[in-house]
Amino acid sequence: MVSAKKEVIQMSSYSPPLEGRAGKLRLDFNENTAGCSPKVIEAISKIDCNFLSAYPEYTQFYTKLAKYLKVLPENLCLFNGTDEAIKLVIETFLQKGDSIAIPSPTYAMYKFYSQLNGLKIIQIPYKQGLAFPAETVLCALSNKPKLLVLVNPNSPTGTEISDSDIQKMLKKAKENGVLVAIDEAYSQYFKKSSISKIKECENLIVIQTFSKAFGLAALRIGYAVSNEDIISSLRKANSPYSVNSVAIIAASAALNDLEYVEKYANEIIENRKYMKLGLEQLGFTVYPSSANFLLVNFGAKNNLICKKLSQNNILIRNRNSEPMLENCSRVGVGTKAQCEQFLSTLKKIISQPLLIFDMDGVLVDVSNSYRKAIQQTVLFFCKKEPTPDEIQQYKQRGGLNSDWDLTEEIIKDNGKTISKEKIIKKFQQYYIGEGSTPGLIENEKWLLNAELLQSLSKNYALAIFTGRPKKEALYTLQKNNAAEYFDLVLAMGDIPKEKSKPNPYGLTLCLKILGYNASNAYYFGDSIDDMQAAKNAKVEAIGIISPNICEPGKLSSLLKEKGASVVLNDINDILGVLG
Ligand SMILES: *Cc1c(COP(=O)(O)O)cnc(C)c1O
């Protein structure tokens, strides 16, 4: 097998969520959300097979684009999207080991192509509050990196770089022989550009695209603007037909209808204010933006909000995992109606109550699995099998946090001393199975109706807090096609043993992770420990009587006594108590 070159092997792969976006409200990739000018569609529809059978020609389009940008055709190089422009700037001017200065967080492709080409990346962090770090960049220029990248306005922050900062950086870059690439993918919303500076500044390359405001992301066409020398090198290094003819026809038609783009951009700038205000009124921090998107700090609810919006067919971009962007997502600004749809859905999502479920006896009938494992384990060590009723008595005592603890207790009461390790090993043998013998886990019956679960997940945040080992919890969820509906699963291992139920720790942790107040949450459980944990966490407790329980009436009274506001005989009656 041939292996990839070192740089590729070492690269982290860039995998944006790109599939299955059709038909959804796409506020995740900063595209034009209303579509390109109808003139573009008209022009494309006139294309015939004769046109498609010929290789592309660019001269006319260069002239037209040059006129639009108020430069000469010799100042332009077309690319297959600005991504290719970034790639070619790096490949044309930098060698392996050269350094590239990248104020971060920023557009991912700079790091991507730097890694691919074995560059030394100097990341310059944005300031606190995500302001542009002009002073640090100026310092970094003294070390003479080969290339400085400025994304203006920046993505995903929306930050703009002031003209005076740009002047200072260009001056210092010139003194130090540093090439500067300014990425202006969002220039139509920013209404400023550094293109006019290419005359005075011989080491400046400005990059723009038809992907964003022009609404042509699918066609992949962008360009670099610079002086003739730089452009001729770029043209020399680029493949001769990287931009296809359909893109040329479309971009040309788009330039014939500049009014359309300007009107759209102005509308977005208005809506950006509306969105920002709406988000701030809901209590979220929104960063200043000069582009068609907003970076929003959604706090602890960030991941939940992204997931719930997506279930409601609204896509935003979760940025939580990037340095400096904890709890942040990038939200595209669309038409007024799209902004309203986003804000009203968001409002609905953040007011949804949180439903937390215990697993065993609530979501799954374990009378033929865990309960049988207890019986068989006790039988193995004590030669005597406890009845389901006896096991239930132990359950109702409370304080036994797992079925392992419970099994140990019964064995002790039978006068045997067996190490916990041995008990667990035997128990798991019965429960999980061994070799070709299937385990009792296969007997579990999922209780919550699939359609009901699906509709609950649309209207509530859903979590699981169980004493069961995590692996076994996830196994059962996956087996029953339920995993995708739960926003959080807390299980044994997530909670220190001394803080098990009835300690409120697990429920409180659940609230904290999902950003909820106790007053907007319910806990569904089947044991007195569950009810007491809920009471201690100040969460409303709902008792569930699982199937196959002896004396359900007695358990029901007990659960109520320990804090259940309601007790249900069937988890599928849940909507009755939620109102
Ligand atoms: C979207 C984007 C690009 C990529 O544009 P394409 O022309 O579609 O390749 C480049 N830079 C920034 C900052 C962007 O946000």
The ligand as an SDF file (V2000), in Angstrom:
LIG
                    3D

 15 15  0  0  0  0  0  0  0  0999 V2000
  -17.0310   31.1810    2.5120 C   0  0  0  0  0  0  0  0  0  0  0  0
  -15.6710   31.7200    2.6320 C   0  0  0  0  0  0  0  0  0  0  0  0
  -14.7010   31.4680    1.6620 C   0  0  0  0  0  0  0  0  0  0  0  0
  -14.8950   30.4460    0.5920 C   0  0  0  0  0  0  0  0  0  0  0  0
  -15.5230   30.8610   -0.4790 O   0  0  0  0  0  0  0  0  0  0  0  0
  -15.5660   30.0040   -1.8270 P   0  0  0  0  0  0  0  0  0  0  0  0
  -15.3950   31.0410   -2.8470 O   0  0  0  0  0  0  0  0  0  0  0  0
  -16.9100   29.3730   -1.8340 O   0  0  0  0  0  0  0  0  0  0  0  0
  -14.4640   29.0080   -1.8390 O   0  0  0  0  0  0  0  0  0  0  0  0
  -13.4710   32.0640    1.8010 C   0  0  0  0  0  0  0  0  0  0  0  0
  -13.1960   32.8430    2.8500 N   0  0  0  0  0  0  0  0  0  0  0  0
  -14.0990   33.0790    3.8140 C   0  0  0  0  0  0  0  0  0  0  0  0
  -13.7520   33.9330    4.9670 C   0  0  0  0  0  0  0  0  0  0  0  0
  -15.3500   32.5280    3.7350 C   0  0  0  0  0  0  0  0  0  0  0  0
  -16.2270   32.7190    4.7090 O   0  0  0  0  0  0  0  0  0  0  0  0
  1  2  1  0
  2  3  1  0
  2 14  2  0
  3  4  1  0
  3 10  2  0
  4  5  1  0
  5  6  1  0
  6  7  2  0
  6  8  1  0
  6  9  1  0
 10 11  1  0
 11 12  2  0
 12 13  1  0
 12 14  1  0
 14 15  1  0
M  END
$$$$
